[in-house]
Amino acid sequence: MAYRWELLLWLWLAFFFNQADRQIFNVVLPLLHRELGLSDVQLGLIGSVFVIVNGLMVPAAGFAGDFVSRKRIIVVSLFAWSLATVSTGWGATVAYFVMVRSLATGVGEAFFFPSAVALLAAHHDKTRARALSLFQTSVYCGLIASGWIGGALAQRFGWRMVFWVFGGFGVVLSVAMQGRLKQTEGAMSHMTSAQIGASARAIVSQPVARYIALASAATIFVNIGYLAWITSYLYDRFQMPLEKAGLTSMLFHHVLAFVGVMLGGIVSDRYALPRPRIRMEIQAFALLAGAPFLLLLGRAATEWAAYGALGAFGFFRGLFESNLYPAFYSVIEPRYHSAASGLLIAFSFLVASAAPVLLGKVKESAGLAPGISALSAFYVAGAVAAFAGSRKLC
C-alpha cells in the first residue's frame, strides 16, 4: 500500500526534471538569439524538431512499456535525457542543437511518460485520477522552477550553466531511482508484430479514444506554442529582465493549473461511477472556458493583465489535464495502457510540432501578440471534440 505513494513521489521527481529540462531551452531563447545570432525561425525550428522527434519515438516507447520492464525504461530514459541536457550546454550552432537538443533529448524524454503513467495507473485503482492529477502537478512545478531558477542562473552565470545544473541533478536522480523502484510487473513476453498490431487495433478502434486524441492534440498545440515563446513574449512586450520574465511566464499559469488539476481529479473521481461521461464533459467545459483568456493574453496592455490571463488560462488547462488520461484509460483495456499513451502522445505532438516554428514566423513578421491570441481557436476546436466524445459515452 505504501509503495504506490512512494512510487508516485519518485516518478513525480523524474517528471519534474523532464519538464524543467524541456522548458529551460525556451527560457534562454533571448540569450541564444543575442549571443549566438540565431534567428527566431531557427530557434523555433529547434523546438519543432524536438517535438517531431518526441512524437515519432513515443509510440515505440509506449509499446515497449507493455512488453519490457517499465522500471528499466524509466531509469534509462531519465539518465539519457539528463546527459543530453548537460551536453546542450556546449552548443553553439543550429546543427549542434538539433542533434543534441532535438534528437538526443527528444528521444530520451519520449520513453519516460508512457511507462511512468501506465505504472502509476497499475498501482492506483480507486485513487487513479487523484494519483495522476498529483503526478501532473510535477509538470507545473518543473516549469515554474525552470522559469525561475533557469532565468536567474542564465542572468547571473550565462545560459550554459542552466543546462549543466538541471541535467546534472537528473543524472543523480536516475541513480537513486535505480535503487528504489521495484520490479513489480509480471513477466514480459518479447514483442511481436502480431502483438503490436493487436494493440494498435484495440486503441484506434475506440471512437471515444479518437475524440480524446483530437482534444488532446488541440491542447498540446497550444501548450507547445505557449511554452516555446511566452518568456520571449513577456521579455519583449514589457521589457522585463530575463529572470522576471522566466519566473512570471511560468508562475501564474502553473500555480493556477495546479489548483485546476487537483480540483478536476477530485470532482471526476467522485462522480465518474454514476456518470462516466463527466470526465469528458469537464474537459469540454475547461477548454471552452479557457479560450477567451488566450485571446486576452495576446492583447494584454499591462503586465498584470497578462498575469491574470495566464492564471485563468492555466486553471482551465489544469482542469482539462486532470481528466485526460483517466478518460482515455476508461475506454482502453489495461494491458494496452502504455501503448495507448504512446499513440496519444505521438498524435498530439506531431500535430503540435508546427507551433514553435509557426509562432517564430509570426513573431518575425507581426510580433507574438496576434499569434498567441490565435491559439484560442485551438481550445475551441478541442472543446468541440471533447463534447462530441462525451456524447458517445453512457
Buried (B, 14 or more C-beta within 10 A) or exposed (E): EEEBEEBBEBBBBBBBBBBBBBBBBBBBBBBBBEEBEBEBBBBBBBBBBBBBBBBBBBBBBBBBBBBBBBBBBBBBBBBBBBBBBBBBBEBEEBEBBBBBBBBBBBBBBBBBBBBBBBBBBBBBEEBBBBBBBBBBBBBBBBBBBBBBBBBBBBBEEEBBBBBBBBBBBBBEBBEEBBEEBEEBBEEEEEBEEEBBEBBBEBBBEBEBBBBBBBBBBBBBBBBBBBBBBBBBBBBBBBEBEBBBBBBBBBBBBBBBBBBBBBBBBBBBBEBBEEEBBBBBBBBBBBBBBBBBBBBBBBEBEEBEEBBBBBBBBBBBBBBBBBBBBBBBBBBBEEEBBBBBBBBBBBBBBBBBBBBBBBBBBBBEEEBBBBBBBBBBBBBBBBBBBBBBBBEBBE
